Amino acid sequence: MIAVDTNVLVRLLTGDEPEQARRSGELFARNRVFIPKTVVLETEWVLRYAYGFEPEAIVTGLRNLFGLANVNVEDLPAVKQALDWHTQGVDFADGLHLTSSASARQFATFDRALVKAAKRIGASRVVAV
């Protein structure tokens, strides 16, 4: 199994830098691939801010990638939950932080927008500090 960095995923998903995109595709075609959830987090950010992709397109691309038989994602249930929440208007990073800390009694934040979004999706353990 080979773990990949954000730049490998970005090239695969965008086709940017054609030679690197080709090599990324070959890597995925020939290997079992492990994607750390921190790489997923950074990939979402790069696709949104650097490439201007809309959340729906990012979520679709990542879900398709995660559906490949040879791809393993760290803490996939948490990543999938964060993606689901992202389609409901929760910032992906916030959603991943929240779902990754599910064993905690509460999730404290100064981010009022996160508190509001969490209430909207029924995540009542988010509290404002």
N, CA, C and O atoms as a printed pandas DataFrame, in Angstrom:
     atom_number atom_name residue_name chain_id  residue_number  x_coord  y_coord  z_coord
0              1         N          MET        A               1    0.845   -1.177    0.000
1              2        CA          MET        A               1    0.000    0.000    0.000
2              3         C          MET        A               1    0.891    1.242    0.000
3              4         O          MET        A               1    1.940    1.276    0.644
4              5         N          ILE        A               2    0.450    2.252   -0.734
5              6        CA          ILE        A               2    1.188    3.506   -0.838
6              7         C          ILE        A               2    0.297    4.634   -0.317
7              8         O          ILE        A               2   -0.853    4.771   -0.734
8              9         N          ALA        A               3    0.840    5.436    0.595
9             10        CA          ALA        A               3    0.126    6.628    1.064
10            11         C          ALA        A               3    0.442    7.778    0.112
11            12         O          ALA        A               3    1.542    7.859   -0.434
12            13         N          VAL        A               4   -0.527    8.659   -0.081
13            14        CA          VAL        A               4   -0.341    9.771   -1.009
14            15         C          VAL        A               4   -0.475   11.118   -0.306
15            16         O          VAL        A               4   -1.129   11.252    0.729
16            17         N          ASP        A               5    0.166   12.098   -0.909
17            18        CA          ASP        A               5    0.133   13.475   -0.428
18            19         C          ASP        A               5   -0.970   14.234   -1.165
19            20         O          ASP        A               5   -1.504   13.764   -2.170
20            21         N          THR        A               6   -1.290   15.386   -0.657
21            22        CA          THR        A               6   -2.323   16.243   -1.233
22            23         C          THR        A               6   -2.073   16.524   -2.699
23            24         O          THR        A               6   -3.000   16.455   -3.506
24            25         N          ASN        A               7   -0.837   16.843   -3.063
25            26        CA          ASN        A               7   -0.562   17.212   -4.451
26            27         C          ASN        A               7   -0.863   16.083   -5.417
27            28         O          ASN        A               7   -1.228   16.342   -6.563
28            29         N          VAL        A               8   -0.719   14.837   -4.988
29            30        CA          VAL        A               8   -1.046   13.695   -5.841
30            31         C          VAL        A               8   -2.562   13.635   -6.074
31            32         O          VAL        A               8   -3.012   13.409   -7.198
32            33         N          LEU        A               9   -3.344   13.837   -5.009
33            34        CA          LEU        A               9   -4.802   13.840   -5.154
34            35         C          LEU        A               9   -5.279   15.004   -6.014
35            36         O          LEU        A               9   -6.144   14.840   -6.874
36            37         N          VAL        A              10   -4.712   16.165   -5.776
37            38        CA          VAL        A              10   -5.134   17.342   -6.546
38            39         C          VAL        A              10   -4.863   17.132   -8.025
39            40         O          VAL        A              10   -5.711   17.455   -8.857
40            41         N          ARG        A              11   -3.699   16.598   -8.367
41            42        CA          ARG        A              11   -3.383   16.347   -9.776
42            43         C          ARG        A              11   -4.340   15.320  -10.378
43            44         O          ARG        A              11   -4.796   15.475  -11.511
44            45         N          LEU        A              12   -4.640   14.275   -9.615
45            46        CA          LEU        A              12   -5.552   13.241  -10.092
46            47         C          LEU        A              12   -6.952   13.813  -10.328
47            48         O          LEU        A              12   -7.582   13.517  -11.343
48            49         N          LEU        A              13   -7.428   14.620   -9.403
49            50        CA          LEU        A              13   -8.800   15.133   -9.473
50            51         C          LEU        A              13   -8.970   16.287  -10.459
51            52         O          LEU        A              13  -10.056   16.475  -11.007
52            53         N          THR        A              14   -7.911   17.058  -10.690
53            54        CA          THR        A              14   -8.044   18.239  -11.550
54            55         C          THR        A              14   -7.448   18.038  -12.941
55            56         O          THR        A              14   -7.850   18.712  -13.890
56            57         N          GLY        A              15   -6.504   17.127  -13.066
57            58        CA          GLY        A              15   -5.803   16.973  -14.332
58            59         C          GLY        A              15   -4.801   18.087  -14.579
59            60         O          GLY        A              15   -4.187   18.157  -15.644
60            61         N          ASP        A              16   -4.637   18.959  -13.590
61            62        CA          ASP        A              16   -3.683   20.056  -13.697
62            63         C          ASP        A              16   -2.276   19.476  -13.758
63            64         O          ASP        A              16   -2.002   18.421  -13.185
64            65         N          GLU        A              17   -1.393   20.172  -14.452
65            66        CA          GLU        A              17   -0.029   19.661  -14.656
66            67         C          GLU        A              17   -0.135   18.276  -15.300
67            68         O          GLU        A              17    0.021   17.269  -14.609
68            69         N          PRO        A              18   -0.393   18.206  -16.586
69            70        CA          PRO        A              18   -0.703   16.940  -17.270
70            71         C          PRO        A              18    0.255   15.781  -16.979
71            72         O          PRO        A              18   -0.193   14.648  -16.803
72            73         N          GLU        A              19    1.543   16.040  -16.927
73            74        CA          GLU        A              19    2.488   14.951  -16.659
74            75         C          GLU        A              19    2.294   14.411  -15.243
75            76         O          GLU        A              19    2.298   13.197  -15.037
76            77         N          GLN        A              20    2.126   15.294  -14.277
77            78        CA          GLN        A              20    1.887   14.838  -12.902
78            79         C          GLN        A              20    0.534   14.150  -12.787
79            80         O          GLN        A              20    0.404   13.169  -12.055
80            81         N          ALA        A              21   -0.466   14.644  -13.490
81            82        CA          ALA        A              21   -1.784   14.015  -13.478
82            83         C          ALA        A              21   -1.694   12.592  -14.035
83            84         O          ALA        A              21   -2.309   11.672  -13.497
84            85         N          ARG        A              22   -0.934   12.417  -15.105
85            86        CA          ARG        A              22   -0.740   11.094  -15.698
86            87         C          ARG        A              22   -0.080   10.151  -14.704
87            88         O          ARG        A              22   -0.518    9.014  -14.530
88            89         N          ARG        A              23    0.983   10.632  -14.047
89            90        CA          ARG        A              23    1.692    9.800  -13.072
90            91         C          ARG        A              23    0.809    9.476  -11.871
91            92         O          ARG        A              23    0.879    8.372  -11.331
92            93         N          SER        A              24   -0.026   10.434  -11.447
93            94        CA          SER        A              24   -0.963   10.171  -10.350
94            95         C          SER        A              24   -1.949    9.076  -10.744
95            96         O          SER        A              24   -2.231    8.168   -9.962
96            97         N          GLY        A              25   -2.469    9.173  -11.970
97            98        CA          GLY        A              25   -3.391    8.158  -12.460
98            99         C          GLY        A              25   -2.758    6.779  -12.506
99           100         O          GLY        A              25   -3.391    5.788  -12.143
100          101         N          GLU        A              26   -1.522    6.712  -12.947
101          102        CA          GLU        A              26   -0.811    5.434  -12.994
102          103         C          GLU        A              26   -0.599    4.866  -11.594
103          104         O          GLU        A              26   -0.758    3.666  -11.369
104          105         N          LEU        A              27   -0.242    5.736  -10.665
105          106        CA          LEU        A              27   -0.041    5.296   -9.288
106          107         C          LEU        A              27   -1.322    4.669   -8.742
107          108         O          LEU        A              27   -1.283    3.604   -8.127
108          109         N          PHE        A              28   -2.465    5.337   -8.970
109          110        CA          PHE        A              28   -3.742    4.806   -8.492
110          111         C          PHE        A              28   -4.138    3.537   -9.241
111          112         O          PHE        A              28   -4.759    2.651   -8.654
112          113         N          ALA        A              29   -3.798    3.432  -10.504
113          114        CA          ALA        A              29   -4.172    2.261  -11.294
114          115         C          ALA        A              29   -3.385    1.015  -10.895
115          116         O          ALA        A              29   -3.867   -0.104  -11.069
116          117         N          ARG        A              30   -2.190    1.201  -10.368
117          118        CA          ARG        A              30   -1.291    0.071  -10.126
118          119         C          ARG        A              30   -1.115   -0.313   -8.662
119          120         O          ARG        A              30   -0.449   -1.307   -8.369
120          121         N          ASN        A              31   -1.692    0.446   -7.739
121          122        CA          ASN        A              31   -1.399    0.230   -6.322
122          123         C          ASN        A              31   -2.650    0.315   -5.460
123          124         O          ASN        A              31   -3.667    0.893   -5.843
124          125         N          ARG        A              32   -2.535   -0.281   -4.289
125          126        CA          ARG        A              32   -3.488    0.025   -3.228
126          127         C          ARG        A              32   -3.016    1.346   -2.639
127          128         O          ARG        A              32   -1.822    1.538   -2.412
128          129         N          VAL        A              33   -3.952    2.254   -2.392
129          130        CA          VAL        A              33   -3.599    3.609   -1.976
130          131         C          VAL        A              33   -4.262    3.931   -0.644
131          132         O          VAL        A              33   -5.447    3.669   -0.440
132          133         N          PHE        A              34   -3.470    4.504    0.256
133          134        CA          PHE        A              34   -3.962    4.972    1.548
134          135         C          PHE        A              34   -3.977    6.492    1.536
135          136         O          PHE        A              34   -2.992    7.131    1.165
136          137         N          ILE        A              35   -5.120    7.074    1.951
137          138        CA          ILE        A              35   -5.242    8.528    2.012
138          139         C          ILE        A              35   -5.494    8.943    3.460
139          140         O          ILE        A              35   -6.567    8.670    3.998
140          141         N          PRO        A              36   -4.518    9.602    4.105
141          142        CA          PRO        A              36   -4.741   10.101    5.460
142          143         C          PRO        A              36   -5.848   11.162    5.467
143          144         O          PRO        A              36   -6.006   11.902    4.497
144          145         N          LYS        A              37   -6.610   11.233    6.557
145          146        CA          LYS        A              37   -7.693   12.214    6.584
146          147         C          LYS        A              37   -7.163   13.637    6.574
147          148         O          LYS        A              37   -7.880   14.550    6.163
148          149         N          THR        A              38   -5.929   13.853    7.014
149          150        CA          THR        A              38   -5.350   15.191    6.926
150          151         C          THR        A              38   -5.113   15.581    5.467
151          152         O          THR        A              38   -5.194   16.759    5.117
152          153         N          VAL        A              39   -4.823   14.601    4.621
153          154        CA          VAL        A              39   -4.654   14.862    3.191
154          155         C          VAL        A              39   -6.011   15.189    2.563
155          156         O          VAL        A              39   -6.100   16.063    1.700
156          157         N          VAL        A              40   -7.058   14.496    2.989
157          158        CA          VAL        A              40   -8.403   14.811    2.505
158          159         C          VAL        A              40   -8.763   16.245    2.889
159          160         O          VAL        A              40   -9.288   17.000    2.071
160          161         N          LEU        A              41   -8.482   16.611    4.126
161          162        CA          LEU        A              41   -8.767   17.960    4.620
162          163         C          LEU        A              41   -8.055   19.011    3.772
163          164         O          LEU        A              41   -8.669   19.989    3.347
164          165         N          GLU        A              42   -6.775   18.810    3.531
165          166        CA          GLU        A              42   -6.004   19.770    2.749
166          167         C          GLU        A              42   -6.456   19.785    1.284
167          168         O          GLU        A              42   -6.485   20.842    0.653
168          169         N          THR        A              43   -6.803   18.626    0.750
169          170        CA          THR        A              43   -7.261   18.546   -0.634
170          171         C          THR        A              43   -8.534   19.351   -0.829
171          172         O          THR        A              43   -8.657   20.091   -1.805
172          173         N          GLU        A              44   -9.479   19.215    0.088
173          174        CA          GLU        A              44  -10.726   19.982   -0.004
174          175         C          GLU        A              44  -10.419   21.467   -0.016
175          176         O          GLU        A              44  -10.988   22.215   -0.812
176          177         N          TRP        A              45   -9.524   21.900    0.862
177          178        CA          TRP        A              45   -9.175   23.323    0.961
178          179         C          TRP        A              45   -8.542   23.807   -0.339
179          180         O          TRP        A              45   -8.917   24.860   -0.853
180          181         N          VAL        A              46   -7.588   23.052   -0.875
181          182        CA          VAL        A              46   -6.909   23.437   -2.121
182          183         C          VAL        A              46   -7.907   23.517   -3.280
183          184         O          VAL        A              46   -7.881   24.470   -4.059
184          185         N          LEU        A              47   -8.776   22.524   -3.390
185          186        CA          LEU        A              47   -9.752   22.522   -4.481
186          187         C          LEU        A              47  -10.720   23.703   -4.381
187          188         O          LEU        A              47  -11.133   24.267   -5.394
188          189         N          ARG        A              48  -11.070   24.062   -3.165
189          190        CA          ARG        A              48  -12.019   25.169   -2.975
190          191         C          ARG        A              48  -11.349   26.525   -3.166
191          192         O          ARG        A              48  -11.860   27.373   -3.898
192          193         N          TYR        A              49  -10.212   26.732   -2.515
193          194        CA          TYR        A              49   -9.597   28.055   -2.531
194          195         C          TYR        A              49   -8.669   28.295   -3.718
195          196         O          TYR        A              49   -8.692   29.374   -4.311
196          197         N          ALA        A              50   -7.868   27.322   -4.065
197          198        CA          ALA        A              50   -6.914   27.533   -5.154
198          199         C          ALA        A              50   -7.546   27.311   -6.534
199          200         O          ALA        A              50   -7.181   27.977   -7.503
200          201         N          TYR        A              51   -8.489   26.379   -6.615
201          202        CA          TYR        A              51   -9.089   26.046   -7.905
202          203         C          TYR        A              51  -10.507   26.585   -8.073
203          204         O          TYR        A              51  -11.032   26.600   -9.187
204          205         N          GLY        A              52  -11.125   27.024   -6.997
205          206        CA          GLY        A              52  -12.457   27.610   -7.073
206          207         C          GLY        A              52  -13.591   26.625   -7.290
207          208         O          GLY        A              52  -14.664   27.019   -7.745
208          209         N          PHE        A              53  -13.382   25.360   -6.976
209          210        CA          PHE        A              53  -14.448   24.376   -7.111
210          211         C          PHE        A              53  -15.527   24.611   -6.063
211          212         O          PHE        A              53  -15.231   25.015   -4.938
212          213         N          GLU        A              54  -16.762   24.359   -6.429
213          214        CA          GLU        A              54  -17.885   24.451   -5.506
214          215         C          GLU        A              54  -17.907   23.213   -4.604
215          216         O          GLU        A              54  -17.450   22.142   -5.003
216          217         N          PRO        A              55  -18.444   23.367   -3.383
217          218        CA          PRO        A              55  -18.480   22.223   -2.464
218          219         C          PRO        A              55  -19.097   20.956   -3.056
219          220         O          PRO        A              55  -18.595   19.857   -2.817
220          221         N          GLU        A              56  -20.171   21.093   -3.818
221          222        CA          GLU        A              56  -20.830   19.910   -4.385
222          223         C          GLU        A              56  -19.893   19.140   -5.314
223          224         O          GLU        A              56  -19.860   17.910   -5.290
224          225         N          ALA        A              57  -19.140   19.862   -6.125
225          226        CA          ALA        A              57  -18.202   19.213   -7.044
226          227         C          ALA        A              57  -17.074   18.529   -6.274
227          228         O          ALA        A              57  -16.639   17.437   -6.639
228          229         N          ILE        A              58  -16.614   19.161   -5.230
229          230        CA          ILE        A              58  -15.542   18.574   -4.417
230          231         C          ILE        A              58  -16.032   17.298   -3.752
231          232         O          ILE        A              58  -15.355   16.271   -3.792
232          233         N          VAL        A              59  -17.200   17.363   -3.146
233          234        CA          VAL        A              59  -17.767   16.196   -2.459
234          235         C          VAL        A              59  -17.975   15.054   -3.450
235          236         O          VAL        A              59  -17.648   13.908   -3.140
236          237         N          THR        A              60  -18.502   15.338   -4.617
237          238        CA          THR        A              60  -18.714   14.302   -5.630
238          239         C          THR        A              60  -17.394   13.672   -6.046
239          240         O          THR        A              60  -17.286   12.448   -6.117
240          241         N          GLY        A              61  -16.394   14.493   -6.320
241          242        CA          GLY        A              61  -15.087   13.968   -6.723
242          243         C          GLY        A              61  -14.454   13.102   -5.649
243          244         O          GLY        A              61  -13.913   12.037   -5.946
244          245         N          LEU        A              62  -14.517   13.552   -4.403
245          246        CA          LEU        A              62  -13.923   12.777   -3.311
246          247         C          LEU        A              62  -14.693   11.482   -3.076
247          248         O          LEU        A              62  -14.085   10.432   -2.868
248          249         N          ARG        A              63  -16.014   11.543   -3.107
249          250        CA          ARG        A              63  -16.805   10.315   -2.920
250          251         C          ARG        A              63  -16.504    9.301   -4.023
251          252         O          ARG        A              63  -16.390    8.106   -3.748
252          253         N          ASN        A              64  -16.375    9.758   -5.249
253          254        CA          ASN        A              64  -16.038    8.853   -6.351
254          255         C          ASN        A              64  -14.667    8.219   -6.129
255          256         O          ASN        A              64  -14.492    7.018   -6.335
256          257         N          LEU        A              65  -13.708    9.021   -5.713
257          258        CA          LEU        A              65  -12.363    8.516   -5.438
258          259         C          LEU        A              65  -12.386    7.493   -4.311
259          260         O          LEU        A              65  -11.744    6.448   -4.407
260          261         N          PHE        A              66  -13.118    7.788   -3.248
261          262        CA          PHE        A              66  -13.171    6.882   -2.096
262          263         C          PHE        A              66  -13.898    5.583   -2.417
263          264         O          PHE        A              66  -13.752    4.595   -1.697
264          265         N          GLY        A              67  -14.669    5.578   -3.479
265          266        CA          GLY        A              67  -15.390    4.376   -3.883
266          267         C          GLY        A              67  -14.549    3.375   -4.657
267          268         O          GLY        A              67  -14.998    2.258   -4.910
268          269         N          LEU        A              68  -13.340    3.758   -5.034
269          270        CA          LEU        A              68  -12.465    2.829   -5.754
270          271         C          LEU        A              68  -12.048    1.689   -4.828
271          272         O          LEU        A              68  -11.742    1.913   -3.657
272          273         N          ALA        A              69  -12.037    0.478   -5.355
273          274        CA          ALA        A              69  -11.748   -0.703   -4.547
274          275         C          ALA        A              69  -10.348   -0.699   -3.941
275          276         O          ALA        A              69  -10.122   -1.305   -2.894
276          277         N          ASN        A              70   -9.419   -0.026   -4.590
277          278        CA          ASN        A              70   -8.033   -0.042   -4.108
278          279         C          ASN        A              70   -7.680    1.159   -3.227
279          280         O          ASN        A              70   -6.516    1.348   -2.873
280          281         N          VAL        A              71   -8.678    1.967   -2.873
281          282        CA          VAL        A              71   -8.430    3.166   -2.069
282          283         C          VAL        A              71   -8.928    2.952   -0.644
283          284         O          VAL        A              71  -10.068    2.547   -0.419
284          285         N          ASN        A              72   -8.046    3.235    0.310
285          286        CA          ASN        A              72   -8.386    3.180    1.731
286          287         C          ASN        A              72   -8.186    4.574    2.320
287          288         O          ASN        A              72   -7.141    5.194    2.128
288          289         N          VAL        A              73   -9.195    5.056    3.036
289          290        CA          VAL        A              73   -9.147    6.388    3.631
290          291         C          VAL        A              73   -9.124    6.236    5.143
291          292         O          VAL        A              73   -9.920    5.491    5.715
292          293         N          GLU        A              74   -8.213    6.943    5.778
293          294        CA          GLU        A              74   -8.145    6.934    7.235
294          295         C          GLU        A              74   -9.471    7.430    7.809
295          296         O          GLU        A              74   -9.986    8.468    7.393
296          297         N          ASP        A              75  -10.012    6.687    8.759
297          298        CA          ASP        A              75  -11.238    7.073    9.472
298          299         C          ASP        A              75  -12.359    7.439    8.493
299          300         O          ASP        A              75  -12.988    8.491    8.607
300          301         N          LEU        A              76  -12.587    6.546    7.534
301          302        CA          LEU        A              76  -13.562    6.807    6.478
302          303         C          LEU        A              76  -14.943    7.203    6.995
303          304         O          LEU        A              76  -15.547    8.111    6.425
304          305         N          PRO        A              77  -15.474    6.571    8.039
305          306        CA          PRO        A              77  -16.791    7.011    8.522
306          307         C          PRO        A              77  -16.819    8.488    8.931
307          308         O          PRO        A              77  -17.790    9.191    8.652
308          309         N          ALA        A              78  -15.768    8.949    9.582
309          310        CA          ALA        A              78  -15.710   10.362    9.979
310          311         C          ALA        A              78  -15.595   11.262    8.752
311          312         O          ALA        A              78  -16.244   12.306    8.686
312          313         N          VAL        A              79  -14.785   10.870    7.792
313          314        CA          VAL        A              79  -14.627   11.669    6.576
314          315         C          VAL        A              79  -15.946   11.730    5.814
315          316         O          VAL        A              79  -16.335   12.794    5.332
316          317         N          LYS        A              80  -16.642   10.588    5.702
317          318        CA          LYS        A              80  -17.935   10.577    5.010
318          319         C          LYS        A              80  -18.952   11.465    5.721
319          320         O          LYS        A              80  -19.716   12.180    5.072
320          321         N          GLN        A              81  -18.962   11.420    7.058
321          322        CA          GLN        A              81  -19.894   12.267    7.807
322          323         C          GLN        A              81  -19.585   13.739    7.571
323          324         O          GLN        A              81  -20.498   14.543    7.381
324          325         N          ALA        A              82  -18.312   14.094    7.581
325          326        CA          ALA        A              82  -17.925   15.488    7.329
326          327         C          ALA        A              82  -18.336   15.917    5.925
327          328         O          ALA        A              82  -18.769   17.053    5.729
328          329         N          LEU        A              83  -18.205   15.022    4.948
329          330        CA          LEU        A              83  -18.645   15.332    3.585
330          331         C          LEU        A              83  -20.154   15.535    3.533
331          332         O          LEU        A              83  -20.639   16.455    2.875
332          333         N          ASP        A              84  -20.897   14.672    4.232
333          334        CA          ASP        A              84  -22.356   14.832    4.284
334          335         C          ASP        A              84  -22.726   16.180    4.888
335          336         O          ASP        A              84  -23.576   16.894    4.354
336          337         N          TRP        A              85  -22.094   16.522    5.991
337          338        CA          TRP        A              85  -22.381   17.813    6.630
338          339         C          TRP        A              85  -21.981   18.972    5.727
339          340         O          TRP        A              85  -22.636   20.014    5.716
340          341         N          HIS        A              86  -20.910   18.787    4.973
341          342        CA          HIS        A              86  -20.452   19.841    4.060
342          343         C          HIS        A              86  -21.523   20.141    3.014
343          344         O          HIS        A              86  -21.710   21.294    2.624
344          345         N          THR        A              87  -22.223   19.105    2.563
345          346        CA          THR        A              87  -23.305   19.336    1.594
346          347         C          THR        A              87  -24.488   20.058    2.235
347          348         O          THR        A              87  -25.368   20.565    1.539
348          349         N          GLN        A              88  -24.500   20.098    3.571
349          350        CA          GLN        A              88  -25.552   20.798    4.312
350          351         C          GLN        A              88  -25.091   22.184    4.780
351          352         O          GLN        A              88  -25.764   22.830    5.583
352          353         N          GLY        A              89  -23.955   22.627    4.278
353          354        CA          GLY        A              89  -23.491   23.972    4.578
354          355         C          GLY        A              89  -22.481   24.108    5.696
355          356         O          GLY        A              89  -22.112   25.226    6.057
356          357         N          VAL        A              90  -22.024   23.001    6.252
357          358        CA          VAL        A              90  -21.000   23.053    7.300
358          359         C          VAL        A              90  -19.635   23.057    6.623
359          360         O          VAL        A              90  -19.384   22.263    5.716
360          361         N          ASP        A              91  -18.758   23.947    7.061
361          362        CA          ASP        A              91  -17.390   23.958    6.546
362          363         C          ASP        A              91  -16.797   22.560    6.711
363          364         O          ASP        A              91  -16.937   21.949    7.770
364          365         N          PHE        A              92  -16.132   22.050    5.664
365          366        CA          PHE        A              92  -15.609   20.689    5.719
366          367         C          PHE        A              92  -14.645   20.499    6.880
367          368         O          PHE        A              92  -14.732   19.497    7.589
368          369         N          ALA        A              93  -13.734   21.433    7.088
369          370        CA          ALA        A              93  -12.774   21.300    8.180
370          371         C          ALA        A              93  -13.494   21.244    9.522
371          372         O          ALA        A              93  -13.167   20.415   10.371
372          373         N          ASP        A              94  -14.468   22.117    9.712
373          374        CA          ASP        A              94  -15.234   22.106   10.964
374          375         C          ASP        A              94  -15.953   20.777   11.148
375          376         O          ASP        A              94  -15.963   20.214   12.242
376          377         N          GLY        A              95  -16.551   20.283   10.077
377          378        CA          GLY        A              95  -17.243   19.002   10.151
378          379         C          GLY        A              95  -16.306   17.865   10.494
379          380         O          GLY        A              95  -16.657   16.979   11.273
380          381         N          LEU        A              96  -15.110   17.885    9.915
381          382        CA          LEU        A              96  -14.141   16.826   10.202
382          383         C          LEU        A              96  -13.641   16.926   11.634
383          384         O          LEU        A              96  -13.474   15.906   12.304
384          385         N          HIS        A              97  -13.403   18.137   12.109
385          386        CA          HIS        A              97  -12.994   18.303   13.515
386          387         C          HIS        A              97  -14.079   17.757   14.441
387          388         O          HIS        A              97  -13.797   17.037   15.398
388          389         N          LEU        A              98  -15.312   18.112   14.136
389          390        CA          LEU        A              98  -16.433   17.724   14.984
390          391         C          LEU        A              98  -16.635   16.213   14.986
391          392         O          LEU        A              98  -16.741   15.608   16.053
392          393         N          THR        A              99  -16.688   15.604   13.828
393          394        CA          THR        A              99  -16.930   14.158   13.772
394          395         C          THR        A              99  -15.729   13.356   14.281
395          396         O          THR        A              99  -15.904   12.252   14.797
396          397         N          SER        A             100  -14.526   13.891   14.145
397          398        CA          SER        A             100  -13.334   13.202   14.636
398          399         C          SER        A             100  -13.237   13.241   16.154
399          400         O          SER        A             100  -12.489   12.468   16.753
400          401         N          SER        A             101  -13.982   14.129   16.768
401          402        CA          SER        A             101  -13.957   14.245   18.232
402          403         C          SER        A             101  -15.248   13.707   18.838
403          404         O          SER        A             101  -15.664   14.159   19.905
404          405         N          ALA        A             102  -15.876   12.764   18.181
405          406        CA          ALA        A             102  -17.172   12.235   18.612
406          407         C          ALA        A             102  -17.136   11.608   20.003
407          408         O          ALA        A             102  -18.170   11.535   20.667
408          409         N          SER        A             103  -15.983   11.161   20.450
409          410        CA          SER        A             103  -15.909   10.536   21.772
410          411         C          SER        A             103  -15.909   11.563   22.909
411          412         O          SER        A             103  -16.047   11.200   24.077
412          413         N          ALA        A             104  -15.757   12.827   22.567
413          414        CA          ALA        A             104  -15.759   13.882   23.588
414          415         C          ALA        A             104  -17.197   14.274   23.938
415          416         O          ALA        A             104  -18.093   14.214   23.096
416          417         N          ARG        A             105  -17.395   14.668   25.176
417          418        CA          ARG        A             105  -18.725   15.080   25.641
418          419         C          ARG        A             105  -19.194   16.332   24.942
419          420         O          ARG        A             105  -20.365   16.441   24.579
420          421         N          GLN        A             106  -18.280   17.294   24.745
421          422        CA          GLN        A             106  -18.614   18.547   24.083
422          423         C          GLN        A             106  -17.468   18.975   23.181
423          424         O          GLN        A             106  -16.328   18.537   23.339
424          425         N          PHE        A             107  -17.800   19.843   22.229
425          426        CA          PHE        A             107  -16.823   20.440   21.329
426          427         C          PHE        A             107  -16.927   21.941   21.521
427          428         O          PHE        A             107  -17.921   22.552   21.129
428          429         N          ALA        A             108  -15.910   22.535   22.118
429          430        CA          ALA        A             108  -15.929   23.961   22.441
430          431         C          ALA        A             108  -15.269   24.777   21.337
431          432         O          ALA        A             108  -14.232   24.396   20.794
432          433         N          THR        A             109  -15.894   25.907   21.017
433          434        CA          THR        A             109  -15.362   26.760   19.958
434          435         C          THR        A             109  -15.740   28.209   20.194
435          436         O          THR        A             109  -16.734   28.508   20.856
436          437         N          PHE        A             110  -14.937   29.104   19.644
437          438        CA          PHE        A             110  -15.278   30.526   19.601
438          439         C          PHE        A             110  -16.020   30.857   18.308
439          440         O          PHE        A             110  -16.521   31.970   18.152
440          441         N          ASP        A             111  -16.094   29.911   17.391
441          442        CA          ASP        A             111  -16.659   30.103   16.061
442          443         C          ASP        A             111  -18.188   30.054   16.118
443          444         O          ASP        A             111  -18.778   28.974   16.144
444          445         N          ARG        A             112  -18.817   31.212   16.138
445          446        CA          ARG        A             112  -20.290   31.303   16.232
446          447         C          ARG        A             112  -20.969   30.674   15.015
447          448         O          ARG        A             112  -22.052   30.099   15.132
448          449         N          ALA        A             113  -20.333   30.784   13.851
449          450        CA          ALA        A             113  -20.906   30.179   12.647
450          451         C          ALA        A             113  -20.938   28.657   12.778
451          452         O          ALA        A             113  -21.889   28.016   12.331
452          453         N          LEU        A             114  -19.912   28.081   13.386
453          454        CA          LEU        A             114  -19.892   26.640   13.604
454          455         C          LEU        A             114  -20.996   26.237   14.575
455          456         O          LEU        A             114  -21.677   25.236   14.354
456          457         N          VAL        A             115  -21.177   26.996   15.633
457          458        CA          VAL        A             115  -22.231   26.692   16.604
458          459         C          VAL        A             115  -23.600   26.699   15.910
459          460         O          VAL        A             115  -24.418   25.803   16.119
460          461         N          LYS        A             116  -23.828   27.702   15.099
461          462        CA          LYS        A             116  -25.098   27.818   14.374
462          463         C          LYS        A             116  -25.278   26.653   13.395
463          464         O          LYS        A             116  -26.351   26.053   13.334
464          465         N          ALA        A             117  -24.232   26.335   12.634
465          466        CA          ALA        A             117  -24.302   25.236   11.667
466          467         C          ALA        A             117  -24.505   23.901   12.381
467          468         O          ALA        A             117  -25.254   23.048   11.907
468          469         N          ALA        A             118  -23.842   23.723   13.510
469          470        CA          ALA        A             118  -23.973   22.476   14.272
470          471         C          ALA        A             118  -25.409   22.291   14.767
471          472         O          ALA        A             118  -25.947   21.185   14.714
472          473         N          LYS        A             119  -26.013   23.345   15.235
473          474        CA          LYS        A             119  -27.410   23.256   15.675
474          475         C          LYS        A             119  -28.311   22.883   14.503
475          476         O          LYS        A             119  -29.243   22.096   14.662
476          477         N          ARG        A             120  -28.038   23.446   13.326
477          478        CA          ARG        A             120  -28.842   23.167   12.152
478          479         C          ARG        A             120  -28.802   21.688   11.761
479          480         O          ARG        A             120  -29.798   21.152   11.275
480          481         N          ILE        A             121  -27.654   21.024   11.971
481          482        CA          ILE        A             121  -27.533   19.620   11.597
482          483         C          ILE        A             121  -27.798   18.680   12.778
483          484         O          ILE        A             121  -27.703   17.461   12.636
484          485         N          GLY        A             122  -28.128   19.247   13.937
485          486        CA          GLY        A             122  -28.456   18.433   15.092
486          487         C          GLY        A             122  -27.273   17.996   15.934
487          488         O          GLY        A             122  -27.397   17.070   16.736
488          489         N          ALA        A             123  -26.141   18.637   15.769
489          490        CA          ALA        A             123  -24.951   18.323   16.558
490          491         C          ALA        A             123  -24.942   19.209   17.803
491          492         O          ALA        A             123  -24.243   20.221   17.851
492          493         N          SER        A             124  -25.712   18.823   18.788
493          494        CA          SER        A             124  -25.960   19.677   19.947
494          495         C          SER        A             124  -24.789   19.749   20.927
495          496         O          SER        A             124  -24.830   20.555   21.857
496          497         N          ARG        A             125  -23.777   18.955   20.756
497          498        CA          ARG        A             125  -22.652   18.976   21.697
498          499         C          ARG        A             125  -21.650   20.082   21.415
499          500         O          ARG        A             125  -20.674   20.229   22.151
500          501         N          VAL        A             126  -21.871   20.867   20.358
501          502        CA          VAL        A             126  -21.003   22.005   20.063
502          503         C          VAL        A             126  -21.440   23.166   20.950
503          504         O          VAL        A             126  -22.612   23.542   20.969
504          505         N          VAL        A             127  -20.475   23.733   21.689
505          506        CA          VAL        A             127  -20.800   24.832   22.591
506          507         C          VAL        A             127  -19.874   26.004   22.349
507          508         O          VAL        A             127  -18.693   25.837   22.042
508          509         N          ALA        A             128  -20.432   27.191   22.493
509          510        CA          ALA        A             128  -19.642   28.404   22.370
510          511         C          ALA        A             128  -18.926   28.654   23.675
511          512         O          ALA        A             128  -19.485   28.457   24.754
512          513         N          VAL        A             129  -17.695   29.087   23.571
513          514        CA          VAL        A             129  -16.898   29.415   24.750
514          515         C          VAL        A             129  -17.006   30.903   24.999
515          516         O          VAL        A             129  -16.412   31.415   25.948
